[in-house]
Amino acid sequence: MSLETAPAGRRTGGWGVLVLLCLAQFMLIVDITVVQVALPTIGADLALDRESLTWVVTTYTLCFGGLMVLGGRLADALGARRTLMAGLGLFTAASLLCGLAGSGAALIAGRALQGVGASLLSPAALAVITTTFTGERRGRALGVWAAIGGTGAALGVLVGGVLTAGPGWAWVFFVNVPIGLVVLAAVPALVPPAPGRGERVDVPGALVVTLATALLIYGLVTAGDAGWGAAGTVLPLAGSVLLYVLFVVVERSVRSPLMRAETLARRPVISGTFVMLVATGLMLGLFFLSSLYLQHVLKFSALETGLLFLPVAIAITVGAQLGGHLIGRLGGRPVAVASFVLTAAGAALMTRISPDASAYTTLLPGFVLAALGIGPAFVTATTTTMANIPPGENGVASGVINTFHELGGSIGVAAVSTVAAASLAPGSAGGVGGFVAGLTLCAVVAVVAAAVSLGLVPPGRPAPAFVGHGHGH
């Protein structure tokens, strides 16, 4: 029964479903940035080194992104409500485990389980929204859903600072538990059951691509201490390449591939995944470096760090809104190029940091400028891709783009952590050389991305269309 012919009570009840699911998605997005502010405190309490702190961030986004398309396939095959509740239950339980973690290994394992839960929850929630709403109501609902991404990132850094400075870093994770339980209890009453379609699910493909990315990140992180020629660096990187090749082979051989080669080979998808990968890597990489610099070198408290980050997160949201308007007028290519140029300029300004200078005059202005550039890049990645993809491939393309959103963050944090290793090592005596090197890398990557976007992003203005955040169906 469509919403247009549904009784009035069902029609108004749909917005209750939307609020419930947006609350669940909000938890997932917040957990990407909330831990950034708490990192130094977590490191001190659990005696974690640079590599372990890097994995605290990257493990969540790795599992979230690497398994997201699989989560969407499971929602199709098993039913959206069933997959939604399984993901929500796992995410909530994993949050409790993270808060109770007494060691780095336990925390990283909990973060992995959080990511698996998120990869089930997010696409299933979006599937429920797209089947609950139709016509203009669906457009409005997806608009609210998309706004959760920017709002969650903005509030995540502030919430992380407040909780870490108050009851302690464990509450960064504990706060998810009551929210998760409330949503879990309300889902059966508000979300109607839907039968699955019994489709085949490409579990091998999902596991291979996730393991390939994990080896890539492991090799990048190890290089910071062992060097690029060490066996601990070369072997994981080589294994990653082999597994990516195996992934292509698997996708060509299975009946229902996770990612269709034909879709991946389309220029709009290649450009969208590139822009999304780089933009997310730059965003989380800059957050990672800045949080550790402010608290290790300048001795900021977690709350002070969260407050300083708030205008940065708001700038990302403002940039995304501006980008959405400009793409309709100018097209995706000039917006993507300008976005990365702004980000490069901001990262270059951030390299002026010094232990003797105020973060408010050195770090913050550049970070806000970089964030203002990153916001439109996110919009460009989704809008220009989906506007140039045949209708039958929308779901796959959307899933691929959002997969690279999470994986980009994992790779970005691993890369800057390696370059900044000298300043992140114990006993570095507050040196800023490593931080400056990491920020310089971000500026260089943004310049290269601007040049690549000039030739890669499709020209012209996209047709009016809206693309929500998450896996499309």
N, C-alpha and C positions, 0 to 999 in steps of 0.2 A: 504494500500500500504506500503510495507516495505521500509526501508531506502536503501536497496541494489538496489531496482528498482526505487527509487524515482528520480526525476530530480535533476540535480546538484544544482540548487538553493535551493531546499528543503533540500538537504543533508547538505549544508553549513549552512543553516538557523538553523539547529538543534542546533548548538553551540551557537547561539544567545539565544535560549530558555534556554540552560544550564546556561549561564551567568546570565540571568534574574532570574531563579529559585534559583541559588546559592546565589545571592544577597539577595533574600527574606529569605532563610534559614540562611544566615549569621546574619541577624537581630535577628532571634530567638535565636541563640546560644549565640551571644554577650549579649543578655539580661539576660542570666543566671548568668554571672560573672560581667557584667558592674556595677550592683548595689552594689556589695560587697564593692567597694572602697568608694562609696558615702554614705554608711550607717550612719557613725557618723554625717555627715553634715545633712542628712535627719532627723536623730533623734533630732539634736539640733534645726533645723528650725521648725519642726512640734511637738516638745515636745513629742517624742515617747519613751516609756519605752522598756525594753528588749523584752517583749513578742511581742509588736507591730513590732519592728525591725525584729524579727524572722519571723513574718508573711509576711513582705515585701519581704523576700527572698523566703519563702516556698510556698506562695500562687501561684506564677507563675509556679514553677516546679510541684506543686501538680496538678493544672488544666491541664497543658501541658501533663504531664505523664499519669494522670488518665483518660484522655479522648482521648489519641492518637490513640488507637486501634479503638475506635468509629469513630474518624475522618477518618481513613483508610476505615472502612466499608461504611461511608457516601460517600467517593470518589468513591467507587465501585457502590453504589446504585444510586447516583444522577449524577455522572459524575465528572471527576477529575477537569476540568476547573472551573465548577460552584462552587465546594467545595473550590478550591484554591482561587478564588476571594472573596468568603464569608469570609474565614479565614483571608486573607490579609486585607480586608476592616475592619474587626473587630479588628485585631491587631493594625492597624494604628490608628483607632479612639480611642482605649483603651490607646495607647501610648500618645496621646494628652491629654486624661483625667488624666493620671498619672502625666504629666508635670504640669498641671493646678491644681493639688490636693492641697487643703489648709488644709487638716487634714489627720491623719493616716487612718481613715476609708475610705476616698475617694481614697487614694493611694492604699490601699490593695484591694479595689473593682476594681480599674483600673488594678491592677496586675492580678486579677482573670480573667478579660475579656481578657487581653493579653494572658494568658495561654490557654483560650478557643480558641482564634483565632489561636494561634500557633498549637494547637492540630488538627485543620482543615487544616491549610496551609501545614505543614511539610509532612504528608503522601500523600496529594494530589499532591504536587510538585514532590515527588519521583515517584508517579504513572505516571505522565506526562513524566518524564525522561525515565522510563523503557519502555514506549510505543513509545517514539520518537526515541530511539536508539536501535539498534540490534547488535548482534555479538560482535566483538572486540570493536566497537565504544561504545557499552553499558558499557563494562568493563572500558574503559577509562573515560566515563562520570561519572560512579559511583565512580571511584577513586577520581575525582575532588570533587564530592559531599561529600565523606567521609572525605576528608582533611579539609572541612569547619569546622568540629567539633573542631579540635585542633587549627586551625587558629583563629576561633571565640573566643575561650576561652582565647587565648594568647592576642589578641588585645582588648578584652573586658575590662580587668583590666587596660590597658593603656588608652583606650578611656575614661573609667570611671574617672580616675585620671585627665586627661586633661580637660574634660568638667566640672567636679565638681570644679576644681581649677580656671577655666576660667569663662564662662558665668553662671555657677551654676548647681546644681544637677538636676534641672528640664530638662536641655538639654540632660541628659542621656536618657530621654524619647522623648523629642522633635525631636531629630535627626532622629528618626524612621519615622517621619511624611512625610517629602519630599521624602525619599527613598521609603516608602510604596506607595505614590501617583504615583511616576514615574513607579514603577513596575506594579501597578494596571492599569495604562493607557496603558502600553505596552502589557499586557497579551492577550487582545482580538486579537491584530494584530499578535502575534507570536505563541500563543498556540491554536491549532485547537480544536473546541468543540468535545466532545465525549459523546455519550449517556450513561446513567447509565444502570446498569443491573437489576434494579428493585428488588434488594435483600432486605430481611428483615434486619432490623438494631436493634441490642440488646441495646436499650437505657436504659432499667431498669438495666441491668448488669453494664453498664458504670457508671451510677449514683450511684449505690450501692457501687461499689469498690472505687470510688472517695470519697464518703462520709465516708466510713470506714477508709480510710487513713487520711482524714481530722480530724476525731475524734482521731485517734492514735496520730497525731502530736499535736492536742490540749491538750491531756492528758500529753504528754511528756513535752510540754512547760509549762503547769500549774504546774507541779511537781517542777519546779525550785524555785517557790516562796511559793506554798502552801504545798509542801511535798508530798511524795508518798502515804500517807494514807488519804489525804484529799478527800472529795467527788468530788471536781472539777477535781481531777486527776483520781480517781478510776472509776467514772461513764463513762467518755468518753472512757477510755481504755476498759472497759467492753462492752460498746456499739460498739466499733470498732471490737472486737472479734465476737460479735453476727452478725454484718453486713458482716464480711468476711465469716462467715458460711452461711448467707443468700445468698451471692454472689455465693457460690458453688452450692447451691440449685437452684438458678435462672439459672445458666449456664447449669445445667443438665436437665432443664425443657423446655428451649426455643429451637425453631427449628434451629436458626442460632446464636449460642452462641458467645459472644465476645471473650472468651478464652476457647478453647476446653480442657476438663479435661484430655483427653488422651494425648494431647500435653504437658500440664503443668506437667503431671506425669512422662514424660520422663527424664531420668537422665541428658542428656545434657542440657535440658532446665532448670532443677532445679539448676545445677551447674552454668549455664550462668547467670540466674537471681540472684543467690547468689553473684557471683563475681561482677556483674554490680552494684547491690544494695550497697554492701560494698564499692567498689571503688569510686562510685559517692558520697556516704555519707561522706567518708573520705576527698575527694577533697574539696567539698563545706564546710564541717565542718572546715577544716583547714583554708580555705580562710576567713570564717566568723570570727573565733577567731583572726586570724592574723590582719585582717583589723581593728577590734575594739581595739586590743592591741596597734597597731602602732599609731593609732590616738588618743585614749583615754589616754593611759599611756605615750607613748613616744612623743606625740604631733606632729606626722608627719602630713604634709599637705596631701590632697588628691592626689596631683600630685606626691609627694615623695613616697606615698604608691603604686600608680600605677606603678611607675618605679621600685620599689623594687620587685613587684609581676611579672614583665615581665619575668625575667629569670626563675621563677617558672613555668609560663604558657608555656614557650618554652621547659622546661624540660619535661613537660607532653607530648608535641608533639614529642620530640626526643625519649622519652621512648616508645611511641606508635610505632614509626618506627622501633626501635630496637626489640620490642616485635614481630612485624610482621615477621621479619627475623628469630628470634629465635624459634618461634612456628613451622615453617616449618622444622627446623632442630632437635629440641629437643622434641616437643610436647607441648600441652597446660598445662599439670599438673606441670612440673618443672618451667615453666614460671610464672604461677599463684602463686606458692609457693614463688618463688624468689621475685616476685613483692610485695607481702604483707610483706615479711621479710624486704625488702628495705624501704617500707613505715613505718613499725614499727620502724626501726632504725632512720629514719628521724624524725618522730614524737617525739621519745625519745630525740633526740638531741635538738629539739625545746623547751623541758621543761627547758632548761638552761636559759631561758629568765629572765632578771632582769632590773628594771628601771635604774640601774646604768651601765648596759652593752650595747654595741652597738648591734643593731638589725642585722647588717651586719656580726657579728661574732657569734651571738647566734641563732637568728631566721632563717636567710636566708639560711645558709648551710644545716640545717636540712630540711627546707621546700623544697629546690631544690632536695635533696635526696629522700624525700617522693614523690615528684612529678614525679621523674624519675621512681619510682616504680608503681605509679598509672597508668601511660600511658600504659604499657604492660598489665595491668589487664583489661583495656577496650577492647583491641584487643583480649585477651584470651576469654573474655565473649562472644563476637560475633562469632569469628572464630571457636572455638571448638564446640560451640552449633550448628551453621548452617552446619558444616561439618558432623555432626552426626545425622541430622534430615532427614527423608524421604522427597523427593522433594515436595510432595503435601502439606507439612506443613510448608514450608519455610516462607510464608507470616505471618502466625499466630505467629510462633516462633520469627521472627524478630520484630514484633509488641510488643510482650511480653517483649523481651529483652530491647527494647528502652523505653518501659513504665517504667520498673524498673530503667532505667538510670535516669529518671526525679524524680521518687518517692524516690529513694535513696538519692538524694540531699535534698529533703524536710525533710526526717527522720533524716539524719545526722546533718543538721543545728539545728533542734529541740532538738536533744539529747545533742549536745555540748553546746547549749545555756542554757539548764537546768543545766548541770554540772558546767558551768562557771558562774552561776547566781550571786554568791557573788561578783565577780569582775565587773559584768555588771550593777549592781544596781546603781541608782543615789546615789551619796555621798560615793562611795566605796573608794574614796581617792587614786585611782590609784593602788590598791592592785593587785598583780599578782597571788594570790593563786587560784582563780577560773580559770584563763587562764591555769595555769599549770595543774590543774585537768582535764580540757577539753582536753588538749594535751595528757595527760597521758591516758585518755580514748581512744583517737584515736590510740595510740601505742598498747594498750591492744587489742582493736578490730582487729587491723591488725595482731597481733600475732595469735589470735584465728582463723581469716580468713585463715591464712597460714596453720594452722593445719587442718582445715576443708577441704581446697582445696586439701590437700595431699590425702584425701580419696574420695572426691566428684568429682573432675574434671576428665573426662575420660582420660585414658592413651593413649599413642601413638600419632603419628603425624597426623594431619587432612589432608584430601585430598586437593589438591590445589583448592581453591575457594575464591571468593571475596564476601564480604558482605558489602553493603553500610549502611550508617547511616540513620536511620529512618524506616518507615513502609515499608515492602516489599510487592510486589504484584506478 
